[in-house]
Amino acid sequence: MEASSSICVKLPEQPMDCSFHPSEQLVAAGIITGQVRVSEYSGTSTTRRSQKRLHSESCRAVQFSSSGDCLLTGSADKSLVVLDTGTCKVQKTYHDAHPAGVSRLLALSDSTFASGDDDGLIKTWDQRQAESPGSFDAHTDFVSDMVLHDREQCLVAVSGDGTLTVHDLRSGKIRAQSENDADDELLSVAIMKGDRKLVAGTQSGVVNLYSWGHMDDCSDRFPGHPSSVDALVKYDTDTIITGSSDGLIRIINILPNRMLAVLGGTEELPIERLALSHDGATLASVSHESCLRLWDLSQLAQESEDEEEETHADQEEGTDVKSQEGNGRLQGEISGAADRQAQAESDVEDEGQRKGKRGKRDRGKGQHKVPKRQKGSSGSFFADLL
């Protein structure tokens, strides 16, 4: 795959986070000044829909709700804001939502979401309520990333303290936590392989793999990044896209673990955040520059479709070959059975002819009568009937 080009969406200052609308061609960026920019994009052009200052300090986290009806924002000033996507008006503000600055947001449903802060505290929120209905206090350092395991209804979080935690949203309890690795921060996380694997990017540049249900320690490690893996997003069940502090965006296959391609870069400026559009055709990246970059993934999508078609064709060809082999074996078995049946009938006929001839030669006078059964003789089947 050749390196892709990017579109630069100019911003007043450095962006801190980005998020795509779940169904429309909209992308949002949280800016270090506390402003939030929402832009429409199409092909190589972008148009600003709105730009508002929602926080007194940097806007570190932005996330569209599951339906896309609202945009959630979190700030270093400890506040959370719910912005109406259609009208661009503030619906609700949670002042002092956290005891420390907000570091990450995650939409859970149309009306619920989760937030993490610099001290490691995670809170869940329902927009219909004025206060947080629940919280998880498992980390001792900043919450760097969160992802939802939808089938299990669990929130998975990674932290600067080097641990990964699984929080049960139904029971409100911590289901699992990995062993503390104080030497390596966990900075990003995604769920892969049919929700059976968790992938976490680390400060050292290694990608850790965890098996669902066995989160005490990683089951595999994939080195290859020369610098920290600050961001990653799931492209499909086997492929992730990573953003590293060396300024490069890479495409990686998981199990088997291999580097597929380099999508592009930002001249050694670290990639802090990544987001994938709802159709998988556009990637957004955030770095230490006054713009939001949009990357075209159409080439990657085409290659994935070609691989799927080749795999499907190979499977069909294999099925046809197996079917032909099976038909050949079946025809051979039928032919062999017919031959054996014919041979058996021929043997019976020959045996009957031999018996007939021998009976005519050996039968003497009076021997055409059936003899009486002799006492103590087992006799034949017909003799037993007399």
N, C-alpha and C positions, 0 to 999 in steps of 0.2 A: 504494500500500500504506500503510495506517495504521500509526502507531507501535505497537510491541508492548509489552506489560507483562512484567515479570520477577518471578521468585521469588527471594527472598533466603535463601540457606543461611547461617545465622549461624556464624561461626568465632571462635576465641579471639583471633586477630590477623589481620593482613593476609595474604592469600594471594599466592603468587608465581607459581604455575602451576596448570594444571588439565588433566584428561584424562578422556575417556569410555571405558568398557569397549566392546570391539568387537562385542559381541552382547547384553549384559545392560543393564538400567537402572541402571547404576552410574556414579558420577562421583567422581573423586579430586581433591584439592586439596593442594598443598604449601604450608606455612605458614612465615612468617618466623621463627617460634620453633624450627623444625626438626621440627615435628610434621607428620603426614600424616593427612588426613581422607578416609575413603571413605564415601559416602552413597548410599542407594537413592532413586530419584525416580520418581514416578508422578503425572501430571497436575500439580496444584498443591501436592502434598505431598512432603516428603522425610523420610527416616529415616536416622539415623547408624548405619552398620554397624560402623565401627571408627575409632579415633583414637589414634595412637601417636607418641611422640617417637623418631624414627629417627636424627636428626643433632644434633650439638652446636651447629651454626650453622644459618642459614636453609636451608630446603628449596626450592631454586630451580627444580627440574625434576622433573616426574612424567610417567610414560608407561606405559600398559598395554602388555604384550607383544602380539604379533600375534594370539595365541590368547585372550588375556585371562586366562590361568592365573596370571600374576604381574604385580605392579606394580613398575616400576623408578623409583627416586628418586635424585636427585643433589643435592649440597649445596655451600655455600660452604666447608665444612670439607674439601673435596677428596675426599669419600667417595661411594661408590655402594652402594645397598642393593637387594636383590631380595626382595620381599614376596609371599608366597603369597596369592592373592586369596581362595581358599576358606576357609583357616584363619586368615588375617591374621597369620601367623607369618613371621619373617625366615628366608629360605632361605639367603641369602649376603650377606656384606658385603665390599666391596672398600675397604680402608683406604688412604688416600693414592693413590687411583686416578689422580689428576692432579697435576701440579706447581702448579696454581692451582685456584681454585674452579670447580666445575662450573656451566656456564651453560645447557646444553641437552641433551636426550635424544631419541633416535629409535629406535623399535623397527624392526628389520630383518626378523626372522622370529620363530618361536616361542621360539628359544633365543639369538638374537643381537641385539645392539643397538649403537648408537653414542652417544658422549658428546663434548661440546665444552666447552672451558673459557675462562677469562677471558684467557688468553694466545694464544688462537687455535688451540690444539692439538685435533685430533679423534682419538679412539681408537675402535676397534671391539672388541667383547667377545663371547665365547661363554660362556654360563653353565656349560658343562661343563668350562671351563678356569679355572685359577687366575689367569692373567695375560692381558693384552690381546694378541691375536694380530697386531695391526697398528695403525698410526697414520698420520695425515696432518698435516704441519706446513707449511701453506701460508699461514696468516693471521698477521698481526702484532697483531691486536686481538681482542677477545672474539668468540666464535661466538654470533651472535644467533638463528639459526634453521637448521633442517635439514629436508630432505624427501627421500624415496626415489623415484627413477625406476625403477620395478619392472621394466619391459621391458628396459631397458639395464643393470640391476643397477648403478646409479650412485647415489652419495650426493651431493646438491646442498646446499651450505652457503653462507650469507651471513654477513658479519662487519662489525664496527664499523670495520674498515679500508677499507670501501667496495668490497670485491671479492666476487664470486661465484665459487665453485669447484665443479668436477665431479670426483668421486673414483670411480674404477673399483674396485668391490669385488672383482672377480675377480682383476685383476692387482695390486691394491694400489698403483696409481699415480694421479697426478693427471692427468686427461684434458684439462681446460681450466680457464682462469681468466680472468675479465674484467679489463679495464684498471683500474688503481687510481684511484679517485675519492676523494681525501683530503678533499674538501669536503662529501661527503654519505655518511653511514653507511647501510649496508643492514641493515634491522632484521627483516625477515620475508620469507618466500618460499613460493610454491605453484607446482604444475605444472598447466597448463591446456591446453585445445584439443587433446585427444587426445594428450597428452604432447609436443606440438610447441612449446609456449610456456612460459617461466618468467616468473613475475610476482614482483617484489620491491618491498616497501615501504621508503621511505627516510626519513631524518631531516627532509628538507625538505618532506615531504608529497607528493612526486611518486611515482607508481607506475611503475617501470621494467618494460619487457617485453623479454625475450630470446628469440631463436629457437634451438631445440635444434640443436646442431652449429655455431652461430655465436655463441659467448658472449664474444667479445672486447669487444663493446660492445652496449648495448641497441639494439634495433631500433625501439622506440617508447617514448614517455613520455606518461603521463597525469596532468597536474596536476589539482588539485581539492580536495585536503585542505588545510585551512589550517594544520595542524600535522602532526607526524610520524606515519607509519603504522607503529605499533609491532607490530601483529599482523594477520594475515590468514589465513583458511581458505578452501579451495575448497568451494563449495556444489555446483556441477555443472560441466560442461566449459566453460561460458561465463560463470559467475557466481562472484564471490568476495565474502566478507564481511570488512570491514576494521574494525579497532579503532584509533582515533587518540588522540593525547594531548590533543585538545580535548574528550574525553569522549563522543564519538558513535560509534555503530556504524552503518556504512553498507553498503548492498548495491550492488555495481557489476557492470556487464556489461563483458566484455573482448572487444574486436574485433567490433563497433564499441564503442569506449570511451565509456561514459556512466554517469552516476550514476542509479541506479534509485529508491532510497528510503533513508530513515534509519530503522533498526530501533528505536533507542532511545538512551538515554544515561545517564550517571552524574553529572550536575550538575558538569560540567567536570573531574571526576577522570579522569586518563588511563587508557585501556584498555590494559593491559599484555599480556594473553594472551587468546586465544580458542580454543575447541575445539568441534567439531561431533559430535553423537551419531551412532551407527551408522545410525539410520534417517533422519537428516537433519531430525528434527522439533524438536530442542532445541539451542540454542547456549549455551555457558557462557562467561562473561567474568570476568576478574580485573582489579581496580582497586585504588586506594589506600583501601580500606575493609575492615572486618572481616567480610566476607561474600563468598560466591561467588554470582554472579547466573546464573539459568537463564532463557533467553528462548524463548518459544514461536514456532516457525517454521512452524506449520501453515498460516497464511495464505499464506506464501511458497510452500510446497509445493503448495497448491491452485492458486495462480496459475500455477505452472510446469506443472502437469498440464493446466490449461485452455489454456495456450499450445500445449502439445504436441498436444492434441486439435484445436485450430484449425488448426495446421500440418498435421496428418494429414488433416483434412477438406479443406483447400485442395489438398493433394497429390492426394487421391482425386478431387476435382472436376476438377483439371487433367488427371488421367489420363483421366477419363471424356470430357472435352471433346476431348482429343487422339484418343481412341479413336473418338468420333463423327465427328470431322473425317477421321480415317483411313479409317473405313468409308465415309464419303461420297465421298472421293476414289477409293477402290477401286471402289465401285459406279459412279461416273462413268467410271472407266477401262474397267470391264467393259462398260458400256453403249456407250461410244464405240467400243471394239474390235468389239462386235457390229454396230454401225452400219456401221463401215468394212468388216467382213467381208461384210455383206449388200450393201453398195454394190459391193464388188469382184465378188461373185458376179453381181450384176445387170449390171455392165459386161461381164463375160465372156460372159454369156448374150446380151446385146445384140450384142456383137461377133461372136459365133458366128452369130447370125441374119443380120447384115449380110453376113457372108462367104458364108453359104449362099445368100442371095438373089443376091448378086453373082456367085457361081460358076455359078448356073443361067442367069443372063443372058448371061455372057461365054463360057461353055463352048460351043465349036463342035463340028462333027462330028469324031469321033475323038479329041477332047481329053479324053474320059473315061479314055483309057489313060494310064498313067504314062510320061512321056517318058524316053528314054535320057539318061544323064548326059552332059553336054557336057564336052569336054576343056577343062581350065583353069578350069572353073566351080566355085566353092566349093559351090554348091547348098545345099539345105536339109539338116537332120539326117536326114530320112527318105531323101532322095536319096543321101546318103553310104552308106546301108546297102545299096544296090543293087549 
